[in-house]
Amino acid sequence: MIVAQPIAPYHLTPTPPPYVEVLVDCPGSQKLFTYAIPEQLEVEPGDILSVPFGSQQVGAIAIGFRSTPPPEIDRDRIKAVDDIITRGFFPPHYWQLLQQVADYYYTPLMQVIRVALPPGLLQRSQRRIRLNPEAIPPGAEQFLSPIARRVLDLLQNGKSDHYSATYVQQKIPGASRGIRDLVQRNYAQSYLETPRPAQPKLKQAVILIDVSPIVYTELTKRQKEVLIILRRHGGELWLTDLLQIARTTRPTISNLERCGCLVVEGREVLRRERGVSVAADVDKELTPAQSQALQQILQQSHYCEMLLHGVTGSGKTEVYLQAIAPILAQQQSVLILVPEIGLTPQLTDRFRARFGDRVSVYHSALSDGERFDTWRQMLAGEPQVVIGTRSAIFCPLPRLGLIVLDEEHDSSFKQDRPAPTYHGRTVAKWRAELEDCPLILGSATPSLATWLDCRQNHPQRHYLSLPERVQSRPMPPIEIIDLRGELKRGNRSIFSLALQQALRDLSETGKQGILFIHRRGHSSFVSCRSCGYVIECPHCDVSLSYHHTHEGANQLLRCHYCGYTRQHPRNCPECGSPYLKFFGSGTQRVMQELARNFPELNAIRFDSDTTRNKGAHRALLTRFSQGDAQLLVGTQMLTKGLDLPSVSLVGIVAADGLLNLSDYWAGERAFQTLTQVAGRAGRGDDPGRVILQTYTPEHPVVQAVQRYDYAEFVEAELDQREALDYPPYGRLLLVRLSGLDGELVEATAMQMGEMLQLPLDASGGYEVLGPVPAAVLRVSDRYRWQILLKFPSQERVDLQPQLQRLRDICPPKVRLAVDVDPLNFG
């Protein structure tokens, strides 16, 4: 029997008692369970175990020990731990960090652990079916039920003679009855396959052994040559290298091994993303502002937060590099977080040029094996630099000396789903405090929350400024183009006359530029010009976007929410008219217009559609930096810290898509995005130029961007936020509801809204906004409603009792999710 216990505080004991309390990886179970520890196993808290749980074998985390079993249970009925999958995955303070994330984001602890650990460590056993061919008599099919015959046929004629029960049931509806029939007749066997965690990668090494003169004289000339080569290389070589260098074969090596001349053994090698080889680099000469910032950073050895506010091109990365070197020399490690995978190749290359093999990367685009090995080598405690995206904040670096959040303002640091809906910046602050190490928050356009924190007079918060670009390069002037005036002049192109001339100048001078567009795809919607019908997704309440792949290809309409794709119809589905028109612009349409109007310009498209494959970010940026194209056309990926010194022109094709979004921080996001993309120009020797196209040139954000006036924009924005109790003065919590039955979801939302209007006690002071339908009511056939709770201050109110009431009344067919500090309200 497995015994559930309330979760107790994490504790260590000098001598491990015979029972361990574990947290099992099983949906819906968040309690601790007690297991016996076999004599041959030495379990420690933080170990990842394999334990029997019901009819399954599941992963579990060792939390603490018990000297005696629970009093109400006979010790003979307590199951034993099966095995230790991985040891020591929780360095000091790590468990406390995970518990803090679970508490703040109202998420079960095991769900936080699943996000924190690399894939494959916590796996569940699965039921499989295999044939017993020797037990099946000739003509057995005629005695079987129709469903059992279909299962037998699948097992006999498939590519394999064994499949998972889930696969068989997917292929044959109702297969469970047929499986049961076959198992009862002993024609098939049903068995449990235990989890297979990620395994270390082994590589064959060849080691030379002292050879007696008698044995040596009996070797062939070729065998002696192999031993001589092996001795010249220090007596050890990888098998693949020896076969190549000695130009020999595997049988020759095997014969030498049988003679006792050498040993071939598997040695573990780490699977790591190594990138490309880069030339070694040295420290650069710093500007006075960089030197002053660096000195302030080097003076900090304990927990503090430092905002490194530097304009685009001011050399923030060089400050990071020179701040990291002494930390590595002190045998400590550094964690650097970036908002997008696309930013890691450039940054990683610069760091590897300075610190060599001590630099690792960790993000979701790595293979499971690479993530597993990168994680394990961190536990060794060697001083290193880990560069990663949001989830890398959970990397288990034992001796952490510094955390850096580059582009700290970026919304990619916030996870919307699945739970926990954590913000990388928030968790980084907690971890820095627990590790007692400094935290650097770097940005040209800091988030309002960070700006407000670090401008206040607080001993643990510091403001560091880099107000000018390196080598005193000027910021590129921003020219605002009123697209209303372009229409009056008869220019119906997506490119203004000024941008058209700038593109012709690029072609003539051979320089490079960037075109920024808010959306990917070709057009945002397709409408009938006769009746006004808009072609919509059958599964979501949004229009389908037109995607153009290449000339002559089928015209495709695609949903950017659920991925539904269909061919573009010849006629309107509503009235039959052939007059269908594409409206709006995306990266594909910009590429098409460029090819039509500027065929002499080579362009590379850089968005989420073209960077899906592993290594695509690096490949596209390398092509551009090597001059394979003069234009880089992309979405917000282009705004995230890319350093492209050859870019002299930035064209913002349509700023209005950013300016008119319906949430409280639309202005902040628009200012950050437009300022960041403008900052890609003029970072090299050539002066830069920015052309910003908009239908609302008088918009306050556009005016502030044109002047690069961050302080003025921030003060105006903060005044509005404070008046309305929006972050960073107040706090928000979003309750999301979804389900296939729209009426049930709406009724549940209304019931929950009424319940939330009645706080359990006086501490639950908040304003309830809603319930309201989500901005897009239906996505993937699921109807969505939401309730927003607004708190008048940043002080945290414990809503666990209220949220538990909501979960208690939530019907099984309605999904409830809680987003703490939401940024996405769609």
Summary of the structure (lengths in Angstrom):
residues: 826
radius of gyration: 31.1
end to end distance: 45.9
largest distance: 98.5
contacts: 2670
relative contact order: 0.07
helix: 35%
strand: 24%
